Amino acid sequence: MLFRSLLTLWNSAQFYLRNARVNDIPPPTDAVTPTADLDRWLVERTHSFVAEAEDAYENYVSARVIKAAESYVDDLSNWYIRLSRRRFWNGDAEPHACLHAALTTYLRVIGPVTPFLAEHLWQRLVVDAMPDAPASVFLAGWPTTRAPDQALLTEMDTA
């Protein structure tokens, strides 16, 4: 199951890179403040994932980190990217910014468990496009989060 999740992550990153290149959209330089419901959901889902993984790391339960990462990548690919595909193709900058933020946050969280993959994707997503960014995912630090909007997460789960 983990291999399938890593392949989905790889494909999601490649989807972002291809669409950003085709539409000539640079990576976001500021924090993402989404307006669309689906983009807001991704931001909240990311906060939820970081909190879940942080709790698992603090309790030394790496299996829970992996389980949380698999669930997050599944939601990212099968829910967010699929439903936003036309927006990516139309060159809308907001889903590109949200997906970039989600992927880079994911890499910072999963780096201790999959260091080589996280570093490789960090180089492709961040360092290649933003020379002033941290040179390694391990120099980027832990992502800052807040409590997720549970009402929005529950509403989207229901949908």
Disulfide bonds with the S-S distance in Angstrom:
none
